[in-house]
């Protein structure tokens, strides 16, 4: 075995140990900004459960400046009455939840919602593409909702467009 081969082999071992250490000591994920996250419907069993707005401490620090800037821009520009657009979320999410839960068009779905700065993230599973479009259109019409981010799946078998929760141990 030549020196180059031993060097590469040692590098591979060191990389594997680093990966194993980082997985074993993965930074915990939390909802540092207390963004509202709720399940609204649960009629499609087996729908991948979203992780929600969980981030690491490092991600929280990296997002801090942007969140302050995006949150206050709405007020400074005169489009929001509250001084930070994130302050709307705890009021908007329950209204979105109530609307979806009472609307029979969405009774056969499994939907979770996240609220961040007047944006509503729709996650989970719907039964059809027309149902998905109707849901997005309806939520967009709720007062104070600025944007709707559609991360829904039609059915339960495709790959989710959102981070999936880890199974309970």
VMD Tcl script that builds the backbone (N, CA, C; Angstrom):
set m [mol new atoms 507]
animate dup $m
set s [atomselect $m all]
$s set {name element resname resid chain x y z} {
  {N N UNK 1 A 0.850 -1.159 0.000}
  {CA C UNK 1 A 0.000 0.000 0.000}
  {C C UNK 1 A 0.903 1.231 0.000}
  {N N UNK 2 A 0.671 2.118 -0.969}
  {CA C UNK 2 A 1.513 3.307 -1.040}
  {C C UNK 2 A 0.988 4.407 -0.111}
  {N N UNK 3 A 1.774 5.461 0.029}
  {CA C UNK 3 A 1.449 6.539 0.963}
  {C C UNK 3 A 0.155 7.247 0.569}
  {N N UNK 4 A -0.082 7.442 -0.719}
  {CA C UNK 4 A -1.302 8.109 -1.174}
  {C C UNK 4 A -2.532 7.301 -0.793}
  {N N UNK 5 A -2.453 5.982 -0.998}
  {CA C UNK 5 A -3.574 5.110 -0.668}
  {C C UNK 5 A -3.855 5.138 0.840}
  {N N UNK 6 A -2.797 5.082 1.670}
  {CA C UNK 6 A -2.980 5.142 3.125}
  {C C UNK 6 A -3.588 6.481 3.542}
  {N N UNK 7 A -3.147 7.571 2.884}
  {CA C UNK 7 A -3.677 8.896 3.183}
  {C C UNK 7 A -5.172 8.968 2.862}
  {N N UNK 8 A -5.545 8.457 1.691}
  {CA C UNK 8 A -6.954 8.461 1.299}
  {C C UNK 8 A -7.787 7.592 2.236}
  {N N UNK 9 A -7.237 6.458 2.608}
  {CA C UNK 9 A -7.949 5.551 3.513}
  {C C UNK 9 A -8.134 6.218 4.888}
  {N N UNK 10 A -7.097 6.871 5.387}
  {CA C UNK 10 A -7.187 7.561 6.669}
  {C C UNK 10 A -8.206 8.700 6.588}
  {N N UNK 11 A -8.233 9.403 5.465}
  {CA C UNK 11 A -9.203 10.487 5.274}
  {C C UNK 11 A -10.625 9.964 5.262}
  {N N UNK 12 A -10.838 8.813 4.638}
  {CA C UNK 12 A -12.173 8.215 4.607}
  {C C UNK 12 A -12.618 7.808 6.004}
  {N N UNK 13 A -11.697 7.237 6.776}
  {CA C UNK 13 A -12.024 6.830 8.146}
  {C C UNK 13 A -12.350 8.071 8.983}
  {N N UNK 14 A -11.544 9.116 8.855}
  {CA C UNK 14 A -11.787 10.351 9.611}
  {C C UNK 14 A -13.130 10.960 9.214}
  {N N UNK 15 A -13.448 10.958 7.931}
  {CA C UNK 15 A -14.730 11.487 7.465}
  {C C UNK 15 A -15.898 10.695 8.018}
  {N N UNK 16 A -15.777 9.374 8.032}
  {CA C UNK 16 A -16.838 8.523 8.572}
  {C C UNK 16 A -17.024 8.770 10.063}
  {N N UNK 17 A -15.921 8.932 10.791}
  {CA C UNK 17 A -16.019 9.198 12.227}
  {C C UNK 17 A -16.656 10.567 12.482}
  {N N UNK 18 A -16.297 11.563 11.676}
  {CA C UNK 18 A -16.886 12.893 11.822}
  {C C UNK 18 A -18.377 12.844 11.560}
  {N N UNK 19 A -18.787 12.133 10.511}
  {CA C UNK 19 A -20.204 12.003 10.190}
  {C C UNK 19 A -20.938 11.291 11.316}
  {N N UNK 20 A -20.371 10.210 11.817}
  {CA C UNK 20 A -21.009 9.459 12.910}
  {C C UNK 20 A -21.141 10.338 14.155}
  {N N UNK 21 A -20.112 11.113 14.454}
  {CA C UNK 21 A -20.157 12.003 15.611}
  {C C UNK 21 A -21.227 13.074 15.434}
  {N N UNK 22 A -21.296 13.657 14.232}
  {CA C UNK 22 A -22.267 14.731 14.010}
  {C C UNK 22 A -23.691 14.202 14.036}
  {N N UNK 23 A -23.914 12.984 13.553}
  {CA C UNK 23 A -25.255 12.403 13.610}
  {C C UNK 23 A -25.620 12.089 15.055}
  {N N UNK 24 A -24.662 11.517 15.804}
  {CA C UNK 24 A -24.918 11.152 17.195}
  {C C UNK 24 A -25.133 12.396 18.057}
  {N N UNK 25 A -24.507 13.494 17.688}
  {CA C UNK 25 A -24.611 14.731 18.460}
  {C C UNK 25 A -25.274 15.823 17.633}
  {N N UNK 26 A -26.275 15.436 16.842}
  {CA C UNK 26 A -26.964 16.402 15.993}
  {C C UNK 26 A -27.592 17.495 16.862}
  {N N UNK 27 A -27.483 18.689 16.380}
  {CA C UNK 27 A -28.046 19.823 17.110}
  {C C UNK 27 A -29.564 19.678 17.146}
  {N N UNK 28 A -30.155 19.833 18.322}
  {CA C UNK 28 A -31.610 19.687 18.408}
  {C C UNK 28 A -32.321 20.772 17.599}
  {N N UNK 29 A -33.482 20.417 17.081}
  {CA C UNK 29 A -34.286 21.341 16.302}
  {C C UNK 29 A -35.471 21.780 17.164}
  {N N UNK 30 A -35.727 23.091 17.179}
  {CA C UNK 30 A -36.819 23.656 17.963}
  {C C UNK 30 A -37.547 24.707 17.143}
  {N N UNK 31 A -38.702 25.089 17.618}
  {CA C UNK 31 A -39.456 26.178 17.013}
  {C C UNK 31 A -39.039 27.469 17.734}
  {N N UNK 32 A -37.820 27.926 17.458}
  {CA C UNK 32 A -37.225 29.063 18.164}
  {C C UNK 32 A -38.080 30.333 18.079}
  {N N UNK 33 A -38.763 30.535 16.978}
  {CA C UNK 33 A -39.531 31.764 16.799}
  {C C UNK 33 A -41.012 31.592 17.142}
  {N N UNK 34 A -41.372 30.434 17.669}
  {CA C UNK 34 A -42.747 30.163 18.085}
  {C C UNK 34 A -43.745 30.387 16.952}
  {N N UNK 35 A -43.359 29.981 15.735}
  {CA C UNK 35 A -44.258 30.097 14.593}
  {C C UNK 35 A -45.416 29.116 14.767}
  {N N UNK 36 A -46.664 29.562 14.578}
  {CA C UNK 36 A -47.802 28.670 14.733}
  {C C UNK 36 A -47.740 27.495 13.734}
  {N N UNK 37 A -48.010 26.292 14.244}
  {CA C UNK 37 A -48.004 25.072 13.436}
  {C C UNK 37 A -49.085 24.164 13.989}
  {N N UNK 38 A -50.113 23.869 13.181}
  {CA C UNK 38 A -51.225 23.048 13.648}
  {C C UNK 38 A -51.686 22.076 12.579}
  {N N UNK 39 A -52.203 20.941 13.043}
  {CA C UNK 39 A -52.868 20.015 12.138}
  {C C UNK 39 A -54.329 20.425 12.076}
  {N N UNK 40 A -54.861 20.476 10.863}
  {CA C UNK 40 A -56.227 20.939 10.661}
  {C C UNK 40 A -57.172 19.776 10.378}
  {N N UNK 41 A -56.760 18.846 9.518}
  {CA C UNK 41 A -57.580 17.686 9.179}
  {C C UNK 41 A -56.723 16.433 9.253}
  {N N UNK 42 A -57.380 15.262 9.334}
  {CA C UNK 42 A -56.615 14.008 9.462}
  {C C UNK 42 A -57.339 12.821 8.835}
  {N N UNK 43 A -57.969 13.021 7.691}
  {CA C UNK 43 A -58.762 11.960 7.067}
  {C C UNK 43 A -57.966 11.032 6.152}
  {N N UNK 44 A -56.723 11.390 5.826}
  {CA C UNK 44 A -55.901 10.538 4.962}
  {C C UNK 44 A -54.793 9.898 5.792}
  {N N UNK 45 A -55.051 8.718 6.389}
  {CA C UNK 45 A -54.005 8.074 7.184}
  {C C UNK 45 A -52.800 7.738 6.310}
  {N N UNK 46 A -51.643 7.824 6.903}
  {CA C UNK 46 A -50.422 7.523 6.160}
  {C C UNK 46 A -49.821 8.718 5.460}
  {N N UNK 47 A -50.442 9.874 5.592}
  {CA C UNK 47 A -49.877 11.090 5.008}
  {C C UNK 47 A -48.627 11.440 5.809}
  {N N UNK 48 A -47.500 11.718 5.143}
  {CA C UNK 48 A -46.275 12.075 5.867}
  {C C UNK 48 A -46.476 13.312 6.747}
  {N N UNK 49 A -46.163 13.172 8.019}
  {CA C UNK 49 A -46.348 14.257 8.990}
  {C C UNK 49 A -45.213 15.271 8.844}
  {N N UNK 50 A -45.552 16.548 8.656}
  {CA C UNK 50 A -44.516 17.566 8.545}
  {C C UNK 50 A -43.784 17.785 9.870}
  {N N UNK 51 A -42.538 18.168 9.764}
  {CA C UNK 51 A -41.755 18.498 10.952}
  {C C UNK 51 A -42.207 19.822 11.560}
  {N N UNK 52 A -42.729 20.683 10.731}
  {CA C UNK 52 A -43.123 22.004 11.227}
  {C C UNK 52 A -41.959 22.975 11.162}
  {N N UNK 53 A -42.074 24.093 11.842}
  {CA C UNK 53 A -41.056 25.151 11.742}
  {C C UNK 53 A -39.870 24.930 12.684}
  {N N UNK 54 A -39.372 23.709 12.738}
  {CA C UNK 54 A -38.235 23.410 13.616}
  {C C UNK 54 A -36.923 23.730 12.909}
  {N N UNK 55 A -36.027 24.388 13.621}
  {CA C UNK 55 A -34.717 24.749 13.083}
  {C C UNK 55 A -33.669 24.568 14.182}
  {N N UNK 56 A -32.422 24.505 13.767}
  {CA C UNK 56 A -31.331 24.412 14.736}
  {C C UNK 56 A -31.016 25.810 15.270}
  {N N UNK 57 A -30.227 25.859 16.331}
  {CA C UNK 57 A -29.816 27.148 16.886}
  {C C UNK 57 A -29.026 27.942 15.851}
  {N N UNK 58 A -28.159 27.258 15.122}
  {CA C UNK 58 A -27.370 27.934 14.083}
  {C C UNK 58 A -28.280 28.504 12.992}
  {N N UNK 59 A -29.313 27.753 12.587}
  {CA C UNK 59 A -30.257 28.251 11.584}
  {C C UNK 59 A -31.028 29.449 12.133}
  {N N UNK 60 A -31.385 29.398 13.418}
  {CA C UNK 60 A -32.092 30.508 14.043}
  {C C UNK 60 A -31.241 31.774 13.984}
  {N N UNK 61 A -29.967 31.639 14.311}
  {CA C UNK 61 A -29.080 32.800 14.280}
  {C C UNK 61 A -28.917 33.332 12.854}
  {N N UNK 62 A -28.819 32.426 11.898}
  {CA C UNK 62 A -28.660 32.844 10.502}
  {C C UNK 62 A -29.917 33.543 9.975}
  {N N UNK 63 A -31.075 33.167 10.484}
  {CA C UNK 63 A -32.337 33.750 10.014}
  {C C UNK 63 A -32.712 35.045 10.736}
  {N N UNK 64 A -32.100 35.329 11.852}
  {CA C UNK 64 A -32.537 36.431 12.722}
  {C C UNK 64 A -32.622 37.774 11.992}
  {N N UNK 65 A -31.569 38.176 11.315}
  {CA C UNK 65 A -31.563 39.485 10.655}
  {C C UNK 65 A -32.650 39.556 9.580}
  {N N UNK 66 A -32.740 38.533 8.760}
  {CA C UNK 66 A -33.741 38.509 7.691}
  {C C UNK 66 A -35.157 38.572 8.221}
  {N N UNK 67 A -35.412 37.865 9.322}
  {CA C UNK 67 A -36.750 37.887 9.910}
  {C C UNK 67 A -37.095 39.285 10.434}
  {N N UNK 68 A -36.140 39.940 11.058}
  {CA C UNK 68 A -36.398 41.298 11.550}
  {C C UNK 68 A -36.682 42.217 10.367}
  {N N UNK 69 A -35.851 42.126 9.344}
  {CA C UNK 69 A -36.012 42.996 8.182}
  {C C UNK 69 A -37.342 42.739 7.474}
  {N N UNK 70 A -37.638 41.468 7.174}
  {CA C UNK 70 A -38.896 41.149 6.481}
  {C C UNK 70 A -40.107 41.474 7.355}
  {N N UNK 71 A -39.965 41.244 8.659}
  {CA C UNK 71 A -41.088 41.503 9.563}
  {C C UNK 71 A -41.469 42.961 9.654}
  {N N UNK 72 A -40.482 43.849 9.656}
  {CA C UNK 72 A -40.773 45.278 9.828}
  {C C UNK 72 A -40.992 46.021 8.517}
  {N N UNK 73 A -40.547 45.471 7.404}
  {CA C UNK 73 A -40.721 46.133 6.109}
  {C C UNK 73 A -42.194 46.386 5.814}
  {N N UNK 74 A -43.038 45.443 6.157}
  {CA C UNK 74 A -44.482 45.565 5.936}
  {C C UNK 74 A -45.019 46.815 6.635}
  {N N UNK 75 A -44.628 47.027 7.871}
  {CA C UNK 75 A -45.080 48.188 8.648}
  {C C UNK 75 A -44.493 49.481 8.092}
  {N N UNK 76 A -43.189 49.456 7.832}
  {CA C UNK 76 A -42.529 50.671 7.332}
  {C C UNK 76 A -43.097 51.116 5.998}
  {N N UNK 77 A -43.544 50.163 5.188}
  {CA C UNK 77 A -44.084 50.516 3.870}
  {C C UNK 77 A -45.556 50.919 3.942}
  {N N UNK 78 A -46.186 50.771 5.118}
  {CA C UNK 78 A -47.583 51.157 5.271}
  {C C UNK 78 A -48.576 50.060 4.914}
  {N N UNK 79 A -48.103 48.831 4.637}
  {CA C UNK 79 A -49.007 47.739 4.274}
  {C C UNK 79 A -49.530 46.982 5.484}
  {N N UNK 80 A -48.942 47.199 6.660}
  {CA C UNK 80 A -49.364 46.506 7.879}
  {C C UNK 80 A -49.637 47.518 8.980}
  {N N UNK 81 A -50.657 47.254 9.787}
  {CA C UNK 81 A -50.949 48.131 10.915}
  {C C UNK 81 A -50.107 47.762 12.125}
  {N N UNK 82 A -49.680 46.496 12.243}
  {CA C UNK 82 A -48.837 46.058 13.353}
  {C C UNK 82 A -47.366 46.268 12.997}
  {N N UNK 83 A -46.496 46.502 13.991}
  {CA C UNK 83 A -45.099 46.844 13.708}
  {C C UNK 83 A -44.254 45.695 13.156}
  {N N UNK 84 A -44.788 44.475 13.146}
  {CA C UNK 84 A -44.030 43.341 12.621}
  {C C UNK 84 A -45.022 42.346 12.024}
  {N N UNK 85 A -44.800 41.927 10.791}
  {CA C UNK 85 A -45.764 41.048 10.125}
  {C C UNK 85 A -45.892 39.684 10.803}
  {N N UNK 86 A -44.900 39.257 11.571}
  {CA C UNK 86 A -44.994 37.984 12.297}
  {C C UNK 86 A -46.019 38.053 13.431}
  {N N UNK 87 A -46.361 39.256 13.882}
  {CA C UNK 87 A -47.339 39.407 14.962}
  {C C UNK 87 A -48.753 39.005 14.538}
  {N N UNK 88 A -49.019 38.919 13.256}
  {CA C UNK 88 A -50.328 38.525 12.745}
  {C C UNK 88 A -50.566 37.011 12.844}
  {N N UNK 89 A -49.495 36.230 12.846}
  {CA C UNK 89 A -49.614 34.789 12.654}
  {C C UNK 89 A -50.456 34.074 13.701}
  {N N UNK 90 A -50.326 34.448 14.950}
  {CA C UNK 90 A -51.086 33.771 16.016}
  {C C UNK 90 A -52.589 34.044 15.915}
  {N N UNK 91 A -52.970 35.063 15.179}
  {CA C UNK 91 A -54.386 35.345 14.932}
  {C C UNK 91 A -54.844 34.714 13.614}
  {N N UNK 92 A -53.998 34.748 12.608}
  {CA C UNK 92 A -54.373 34.235 11.291}
  {C C UNK 92 A -54.519 32.717 11.301}
  {N N UNK 93 A -53.565 32.007 11.875}
  {CA C UNK 93 A -53.564 30.537 11.814}
  {C C UNK 93 A -54.851 29.935 12.392}
  {N N UNK 94 A -55.347 30.378 13.550}
  {CA C UNK 94 A -56.614 29.808 14.022}
  {C C UNK 94 A -57.791 30.070 13.069}
  {N N UNK 95 A -57.789 31.226 12.407}
  {CA C UNK 95 A -58.866 31.506 11.444}
  {C C UNK 95 A -58.755 30.612 10.220}
  {N N UNK 96 A -57.527 30.386 9.751}
  {CA C UNK 96 A -57.332 29.479 8.615}
  {C C UNK 96 A -57.750 28.062 9.013}
  {N N UNK 97 A -57.345 27.666 10.199}
  {CA C UNK 97 A -57.713 26.332 10.699}
  {C C UNK 97 A -59.232 26.175 10.761}
  {N N UNK 98 A -59.911 27.150 11.330}
  {CA C UNK 98 A -61.368 27.099 11.449}
  {C C UNK 98 A -62.021 27.030 10.073}
  {N N UNK 99 A -61.544 27.838 9.145}
  {CA C UNK 99 A -62.116 27.848 7.808}
  {C C UNK 99 A -61.986 26.480 7.136}
  {N N UNK 100 A -60.785 25.918 7.149}
  {CA C UNK 100 A -60.567 24.619 6.491}
  {C C UNK 100 A -61.391 23.527 7.170}
  {N N UNK 101 A -61.403 23.526 8.504}
  {CA C UNK 101 A -62.105 22.475 9.246}
  {C C UNK 101 A -63.616 22.501 9.006}
  {N N UNK 102 A -64.189 23.653 8.798}
  {CA C UNK 102 A -65.640 23.737 8.608}
  {C C UNK 102 A -66.069 23.572 7.154}
  {N N UNK 103 A -65.135 23.613 6.232}
  {CA C UNK 103 A -65.466 23.517 4.811}
  {C C UNK 103 A -65.449 22.055 4.376}
  {N N UNK 104 A -66.616 21.507 4.059}
  {CA C UNK 104 A -66.739 20.083 3.694}
  {C C UNK 104 A -65.921 19.697 2.464}
  {N N UNK 105 A -65.538 20.654 1.639}
  {CA C UNK 105 A -64.724 20.327 0.462}
  {C C UNK 105 A -63.376 19.730 0.853}
  {N N UNK 106 A -62.940 19.970 2.097}
  {CA C UNK 106 A -61.608 19.530 2.526}
  {C C UNK 106 A -61.668 18.462 3.615}
  {N N UNK 107 A -62.836 17.847 3.787}
  {CA C UNK 107 A -63.033 16.852 4.849}
  {C C UNK 107 A -62.209 15.578 4.627}
  {N N UNK 108 A -61.863 15.256 3.399}
  {CA C UNK 108 A -61.125 14.014 3.110}
  {C C UNK 108 A -59.632 14.271 2.909}
  {N N UNK 109 A -59.063 15.182 3.682}
  {CA C UNK 109 A -57.652 15.562 3.576}
  {C C UNK 109 A -56.929 15.331 4.897}
  {N N UNK 110 A -55.612 15.440 4.856}
  {CA C UNK 110 A -54.779 15.524 6.063}
  {C C UNK 110 A -53.881 16.734 5.856}
  {N N UNK 111 A -54.201 17.811 6.560}
  {CA C UNK 111 A -53.535 19.094 6.315}
  {C C UNK 111 A -52.976 19.674 7.608}
  {N N UNK 112 A -51.757 20.202 7.491}
  {CA C UNK 112 A -51.119 20.977 8.555}
  {C C UNK 112 A -50.855 22.358 7.985}
  {N N UNK 113 A -50.829 23.360 8.860}
  {CA C UNK 113 A -50.504 24.711 8.408}
  {C C UNK 113 A -49.446 25.319 9.325}
  {N N UNK 114 A -48.592 26.118 8.702}
  {CA C UNK 114 A -47.578 26.899 9.408}
  {C C UNK 114 A -47.827 28.353 9.035}
  {N N UNK 115 A -47.736 29.239 10.029}
  {CA C UNK 115 A -47.861 30.669 9.762}
  {C C UNK 115 A -46.545 31.371 10.020}
  {N N UNK 116 A -46.077 32.116 9.025}
  {CA C UNK 116 A -44.849 32.910 9.160}
  {C C UNK 116 A -45.014 34.206 8.374}
  {N N UNK 117 A -45.058 35.320 9.084}
  {CA C UNK 117 A -45.156 36.693 8.550}
  {C C UNK 117 A -46.319 36.895 7.581}
  {N N UNK 118 A -47.483 36.364 7.958}
  {CA C UNK 118 A -48.708 36.470 7.156}
  {C C UNK 118 A -48.688 35.525 5.963}
  {N N UNK 119 A -47.705 34.642 5.900}
  {CA C UNK 119 A -47.668 33.613 4.863}
  {C C UNK 119 A -48.163 32.324 5.492}
  {N N UNK 120 A -49.032 31.615 4.804}
  {CA C UNK 120 A -49.543 30.336 5.269}
  {C C UNK 120 A -48.959 29.234 4.401}
  {N N UNK 121 A -48.265 28.305 5.054}
  {CA C UNK 121 A -47.702 27.132 4.380}
  {C C UNK 121 A -48.698 25.998 4.544}
  {N N UNK 122 A -49.172 25.446 3.429}
  {CA C UNK 122 A -50.085 24.304 3.441}
  {C C UNK 122 A -49.259 23.044 3.217}
  {N N UNK 123 A -49.327 22.110 4.160}
  {CA C UNK 123 A -48.549 20.877 4.084}
  {C C UNK 123 A -49.472 19.700 4.335}
  {N N UNK 124 A -49.145 18.564 3.740}
  {CA C UNK 124 A -49.943 17.371 3.947}
  {C C UNK 124 A -50.481 16.816 2.648}
  {N N UNK 125 A -51.652 16.169 2.720}
  {CA C UNK 125 A -52.189 15.417 1.592}
  {C C UNK 125 A -53.627 15.808 1.286}
  {N N UNK 126 A -53.908 15.968 0.001}
  {CA C UNK 126 A -55.268 16.198 -0.484}
  {C C UNK 126 A -55.624 15.064 -1.438}
  {N N UNK 127 A -56.910 14.944 -1.751}
  {CA C UNK 127 A -57.380 13.824 -2.571}
  {C C UNK 127 A -57.212 14.060 -4.068}
  {N N UNK 128 A -57.190 15.334 -4.513}
  {CA C UNK 128 A -57.134 15.601 -5.955}
  {C C UNK 128 A -56.493 16.961 -6.232}
  {N N UNK 129 A -56.089 17.143 -7.466}
  {CA C UNK 129 A -55.516 18.425 -7.887}
  {C C UNK 129 A -56.550 19.558 -7.808}
  {N N UNK 130 A -57.801 19.345 -8.253}
  {CA C UNK 130 A -58.786 20.424 -8.094}
  {C C UNK 130 A -59.009 20.802 -6.622}
  {N N UNK 131 A -58.969 19.827 -5.728}
  {CA C UNK 131 A -59.125 20.109 -4.305}
  {C C UNK 131 A -57.943 20.951 -3.799}
  {N N UNK 132 A -56.763 20.618 -4.260}
  {CA C UNK 132 A -55.559 21.375 -3.886}
  {C C UNK 132 A -55.685 22.837 -4.326}
  {N N UNK 133 A -56.111 23.036 -5.572}
  {CA C UNK 133 A -56.261 24.381 -6.113}
  {C C UNK 133 A -57.338 25.165 -5.363}
  {N N UNK 134 A -58.458 24.496 -5.037}
  {CA C UNK 134 A -59.545 25.154 -4.305}
  {C C UNK 134 A -59.085 25.565 -2.906}
  {N N UNK 135 A -58.309 24.709 -2.255}
  {CA C UNK 135 A -57.811 25.010 -0.913}
  {C C UNK 135 A -56.879 26.218 -0.943}
  {N N UNK 136 A -55.949 26.223 -1.867}
  {CA C UNK 136 A -55.014 27.344 -1.954}
  {C C UNK 136 A -55.764 28.651 -2.231}
  {N N UNK 137 A -56.699 28.607 -3.159}
  {CA C UNK 137 A -57.481 29.801 -3.519}
  {C C UNK 137 A -58.295 30.293 -2.308}
  {N N UNK 138 A -58.918 29.369 -1.583}
  {CA C UNK 138 A -59.747 29.738 -0.438}
  {C C UNK 138 A -58.911 30.364 0.679}
  {N N UNK 139 A -57.769 29.769 0.983}
  {CA C UNK 139 A -56.915 30.299 2.058}
  {C C UNK 139 A -56.349 31.656 1.664}
  {N N UNK 140 A -56.033 31.824 0.402}
  {CA C UNK 140 A -55.509 33.112 -0.070}
  {C C UNK 140 A -56.524 34.240 0.177}
  {N N UNK 141 A -57.812 33.918 0.205}
  {CA C UNK 141 A -58.857 34.919 0.387}
  {C C UNK 141 A -59.140 35.281 1.837}
  {N N UNK 142 A -58.488 34.630 2.792}
  {CA C UNK 142 A -58.720 34.925 4.210}
  {C C UNK 142 A -58.014 36.228 4.572}
  {N N UNK 143 A -58.716 37.053 5.327}
  {CA C UNK 143 A -58.206 38.369 5.713}
  {C C UNK 143 A -56.832 38.278 6.374}
  {N N UNK 144 A -55.942 39.170 5.991}
  {CA C UNK 144 A -54.583 39.318 6.507}
  {C C UNK 144 A -53.590 38.280 5.962}
  {N N UNK 145 A -54.046 37.304 5.186}
  {CA C UNK 145 A -53.114 36.346 4.573}
  {C C UNK 145 A -52.474 37.043 3.378}
  {N N UNK 146 A -51.150 37.153 3.417}
  {CA C UNK 146 A -50.436 37.814 2.326}
  {C C UNK 146 A -50.072 36.836 1.213}
  {N N UNK 147 A -49.691 35.616 1.589}
  {CA C UNK 147 A -49.280 34.625 0.582}
  {C C UNK 147 A -49.617 33.229 1.085}
  {N N UNK 148 A -49.813 32.319 0.139}
  {CA C UNK 148 A -50.041 30.911 0.453}
  {C C UNK 148 A -48.962 30.113 -0.258}
  {N N UNK 149 A -48.240 29.307 0.511}
  {CA C UNK 149 A -47.187 28.462 -0.040}
  {C C UNK 149 A -47.727 27.032 -0.067}
  {N N UNK 150 A -47.956 26.517 -1.255}
  {CA C UNK 150 A -48.546 25.195 -1.438}
  {C C UNK 150 A -47.454 24.130 -1.441}
  {N N UNK 151 A -47.392 23.347 -0.372}
  {CA C UNK 151 A -46.466 22.218 -0.294}
  {C C UNK 151 A -47.253 20.909 -0.157}
  {N N UNK 152 A -48.490 20.916 -0.641}
  {CA C UNK 152 A -49.379 19.760 -0.525}
  {C C UNK 152 A -49.020 18.661 -1.526}
  {N N UNK 153 A -49.367 17.444 -1.154}
  {CA C UNK 153 A -49.228 16.284 -2.037}
  {C C UNK 153 A -50.628 15.838 -2.445}
  {N N UNK 154 A -50.784 15.399 -3.684}
  {CA C UNK 154 A -52.027 14.754 -4.093}
  {C C UNK 154 A -51.844 13.277 -3.795}
  {N N UNK 155 A -52.652 12.747 -2.901}
  {CA C UNK 155 A -52.467 11.377 -2.428}
  {C C UNK 155 A -51.412 11.338 -1.336}
  {N N UNK 156 A -50.928 10.106 -1.063}
  {CA C UNK 156 A -49.961 9.932 0.027}
  {C C UNK 156 A -48.642 9.327 -0.430}
  {N N UNK 157 A -48.530 9.032 -1.706}
  {CA C UNK 157 A -47.419 8.204 -2.149}
  {C C UNK 157 A -46.260 8.939 -2.805}
  {N N UNK 158 A -46.390 10.216 -3.070}
  {CA C UNK 158 A -45.270 10.929 -3.689}
  {C C UNK 158 A -44.313 11.420 -2.602}
  {N N UNK 159 A -43.260 12.080 -3.014}
  {CA C UNK 159 A -42.278 12.612 -2.077}
  {C C UNK 159 A -42.753 13.969 -1.565}
  {N N UNK 160 A -42.842 14.138 -0.245}
  {CA C UNK 160 A -43.293 15.431 0.297}
  {C C UNK 160 A -42.350 16.568 -0.086}
  {N N UNK 161 A -42.917 17.754 -0.234}
  {CA C UNK 161 A -42.133 18.953 -0.522}
  {C C UNK 161 A -41.827 19.711 0.754}
  {N N UNK 162 A -41.924 19.039 1.873}
  {CA C UNK 162 A -41.646 19.625 3.182}
  {C C UNK 162 A -40.824 18.624 3.984}
  {N N UNK 163 A -40.142 19.117 4.999}
  {CA C UNK 163 A -39.358 18.250 5.874}
  {C C UNK 163 A -40.327 17.409 6.703}
  {N N UNK 164 A -40.069 16.100 6.765}
  {CA C UNK 164 A -40.958 15.166 7.464}
  {C C UNK 164 A -40.465 14.972 8.900}
  {N N UNK 165 A -41.419 14.877 9.828}
  {CA C UNK 165 A -41.101 14.660 11.238}
  {C C UNK 165 A -40.428 13.308 11.427}
  {N N UNK 166 A -39.495 13.262 12.361}
  {CA C UNK 166 A -38.862 11.985 12.712}
  {C C UNK 166 A -39.867 11.135 13.447}
  {N N UNK 167 A -39.847 9.812 13.203}
  {CA C UNK 167 A -40.781 8.945 13.930}
  {C C UNK 167 A -40.482 8.981 15.438}
  {N N UNK 168 A -41.533 8.857 16.227}
  {CA C UNK 168 A -41.362 8.830 17.680}
  {C C UNK 168 A -40.611 7.581 18.086}
  {N N UNK 169 A -39.788 7.734 19.110}
  {CA C UNK 169 A -38.988 6.581 19.541}
  {C C UNK 169 A -39.644 5.858 20.660}
}
mol reanalyze $m
mol bondsrecalc $m
mol representation Tube
mol addrep $m
